[in-house]
């Protein structure tokens, strides 16, 4: 569970300095995202979070506990915004199909921009730690399920609108889109050629027709 409190870090002179736990978690997430769990050192994390080693252990417990907290942070912030935007755009555009296509277009645009960490944080973590860390695996699975459920809700809306074929099973479509989106992000890490990614995105969305 992510806490909203501010945490005090004491300098050697005894003067307290506040740090924002949410901001520290975000910075730690970016380290794990860029380097992976194993390659992210304690020094990397403490430096990025801008806290002392004692504050690190007092607040987060250890590297593994911090890692799982960053998974929660990602789901509660980055992923929550993605889901909210998908549902909002479905209503704004009056077409769930157009909103879903926009998700894939934006994924391609982000991947070809090549700024910041590549791939999906949950997807990267799934590849690295799912088989060895059941606690993290459960969090990752919940995150992927949340994306699937968001697609499912959009598809149901699209079928009622007429923008998505009503003959398809909405749950199967949602699973297909989730898998395709994750696959697109993985492909983009090694082959960021825009034409390649747009071919994948176009075909992924075509299952809605």
C-alpha positions as a printed Julia matrix, in Angstrom:
209×3 Matrix{Float64}:
   0.0     0.0     0.0
   1.38    3.41   -0.99
   1.36    6.01    1.72
   0.64    9.69    1.12
   2.52   11.04    4.09
   5.7    13.07    3.91
   8.74   11.46    5.5
  11.49   13.25    7.44
  15.13   12.66    6.62
  17.56   13.92    9.29
  20.85   15.52    8.29
  23.96   15.11   10.41
  23.31   18.54   11.98
  19.94   17.33   13.23
  17.83   19.52   10.96
  14.91   17.61    9.43
  14.43   17.64    5.66
  11.13   16.48    4.22
  10.98   14.32    1.14
   7.92   13.37   -0.82
   7.45    9.62   -0.72
   5.38    9.65   -3.91
   8.11   11.5    -5.78
  10.74    9.14   -4.41
   8.71    6.16   -5.62
   8.38    7.7    -9.06
  12.13    8.23   -9.3
  12.79    4.66   -8.13
  10.34    3.36  -10.73
  12.28    5.11  -13.49
  15.49    3.47  -12.3
  13.9     0.01  -12.33
  12.28    0.8   -15.68
  15.54    1.84  -17.31
  17.91   -0.69  -15.71
  15.73   -3.61  -14.66
  15.43   -5.02  -11.15
  18.72   -6.9   -10.93
  20.88   -4.18  -12.52
  19.42   -1.37  -10.39
  21.85   -0.93   -7.52
  21.1     0.48   -4.09
  23.36    3.4    -4.97
  21.38    4.04   -8.18
  18.13    4.06   -6.27
  19.23    6.23   -3.36
  20.82    8.75   -5.68
  17.72    8.99   -7.9
  15.37    9.21   -4.9
  17.63   11.82   -3.25
  17.38   10.28    0.2
  19.84    8.85    2.71
  20.49    5.15    3.1
  18.92    5.18    6.56
  15.79    6.87    5.23
  15.66    4.31    2.43
  15.61    1.38    4.83
  13.4     3.1     7.42
  10.77    4.05    4.84
  10.84    1.3     2.23
  12.41   -1.66    3.99
  14.67   -2.86    1.21
  15.12   -3.14   -2.53
  12.48   -5.82   -3.07
   9.88   -4.01   -0.97
  10.64   -0.8    -2.86
  10.3    -2.59   -6.19
   6.86   -3.89   -5.3
   5.86   -0.43   -4.09
   6.86    1.01   -7.47
   4.64   -1.55   -9.19
   1.73   -0.31   -7.08
   2.69    3.29   -7.79
   2.7     2.64  -11.55
  -0.71    0.98  -11.46
  -2.23    3.72   -9.3
  -0.88    6.6   -11.36
   0.43    5.92  -14.86
  -1.89    3.03  -15.62
  -4.87    4.69  -13.96
  -4.39    7.73  -16.21
  -4.17    5.48  -19.27
  -7.43    3.76  -18.37
  -9.19    7.04  -17.59
  -8.04    8.53  -20.9
  -9.23    5.51  -22.89
 -12.7     5.71  -21.4
 -12.82    9.5   -21.7
 -11.74    9.46  -25.34
 -14.32    6.77  -26.07
 -17.02    9.21  -24.97
 -15.42   12.28  -26.58
 -14.95   10.66  -29.97
 -18.25    8.8   -29.86
 -16.36    5.79  -31.16
 -14.63    3.2   -29.01
 -12.85    1.87  -32.08
 -11.33    5.3   -32.75
 -10.3     5.62  -29.1
  -8.62    2.2   -29.13
  -6.87    2.99  -32.42
  -5.63    6.19  -30.8
  -4.07    4.15  -27.97
  -2.05    2.15  -30.48
  -1.12    5.25  -32.48
   0.14    6.97  -29.34
   2.11    3.87  -28.38
   3.84    3.93  -31.75
   4.53    7.67  -31.44
   6.03    7.22  -27.96
   8.16    4.29  -29.07
   9.59    6.08  -32.1
  10.32    9.19  -30.03
  12.93    7.15  -28.12
  12.95    9.46  -25.13
  12.85    7.93  -21.66
  12.6     4.23  -20.76
  11.28    1.94  -23.46
   8.56   -0.65  -23.3
   5.87   -0.96  -20.64
   7.08   -0.98  -17.04
   4.79   -3.89  -16.16
   5.75   -5.78  -19.31
   9.47   -5.3   -18.69
   9.07   -6.48  -15.1
   6.96   -9.45  -16.18
   9.77  -10.72  -18.39
  12.43  -10.29  -15.7
  10.87  -11.26  -12.38
   7.52  -13.05  -12.8
   9.0   -16.53  -12.55
  11.11  -15.75   -9.48
   9.0   -13.3    -7.45
   5.39  -14.41   -6.86
   4.53  -11.21   -4.98
   5.65   -9.04   -7.88
   4.03  -11.44  -10.34
   0.66  -10.98   -8.65
   0.98   -7.2    -8.92
   2.0    -7.4   -12.57
  -0.88   -9.76  -13.32
  -3.32   -7.35  -11.67
  -1.95   -4.49  -13.77
  -2.28   -6.41  -17.03
  -5.82   -7.44  -16.03
  -6.7    -3.8   -15.43
  -5.68   -2.94  -18.99
  -7.7    -5.87  -20.3
 -10.74   -4.76  -18.32
 -10.43   -1.21  -19.66
 -10.38   -2.52  -23.21
 -13.33   -4.76  -22.38
 -15.4    -1.83  -21.13
 -14.5     0.22  -24.2
 -15.4    -2.67  -26.5
 -18.81   -3.1   -24.87
 -19.43    0.61  -25.39
 -18.22    0.35  -28.98
 -20.54   -2.56  -29.7
 -23.49   -0.59  -28.37
 -22.38    2.41  -30.48
 -21.93    0.31  -33.57
 -18.24    1.22  -33.99
 -17.15   -2.34  -33.11
 -18.62   -5.48  -34.59
 -21.17   -7.0   -32.23
 -20.43  -10.52  -33.5
 -17.16  -10.73  -31.59
 -16.71  -11.89  -28.01
 -15.79   -8.71  -26.1
 -13.58  -10.5   -23.57
 -11.64  -12.3   -26.3
 -11.17   -8.99  -28.12
  -9.92   -7.33  -24.94
  -7.39  -10.09  -24.39
  -6.22   -9.85  -27.99
  -5.76   -6.08  -27.74
  -3.9    -6.35  -24.43
  -1.55   -8.97  -25.83
  -1.0    -6.95  -29.0
  -0.3    -3.75  -27.08
   2.24   -5.49  -24.86
   3.82   -7.16  -27.88
   4.02   -3.85  -29.71
   5.88   -2.28  -26.8
   8.34   -5.17  -26.63
   8.96   -5.06  -30.38
   9.55   -1.32  -30.18
  12.44   -1.87  -27.76
  14.47   -3.71  -30.38
  12.94   -2.48  -33.65
  11.66    1.1   -33.32
  11.09    1.44  -37.08
   7.84    3.39  -37.4
   6.56    1.53  -40.47
   6.99   -1.81  -38.69
   5.2    -0.66  -35.58
   2.34    0.92  -37.53
   1.79   -2.34  -39.41
   1.5    -4.17  -36.08
  -0.82   -1.51  -34.62
  -3.08   -1.45  -37.69
  -3.5    -5.21  -37.71
  -4.1    -5.32  -33.96
  -6.99   -2.85  -34.2
  -8.44   -4.54  -37.28
  -9.78   -7.38  -35.09
 -12.52   -4.94  -34.02
 -14.0    -4.82  -37.53
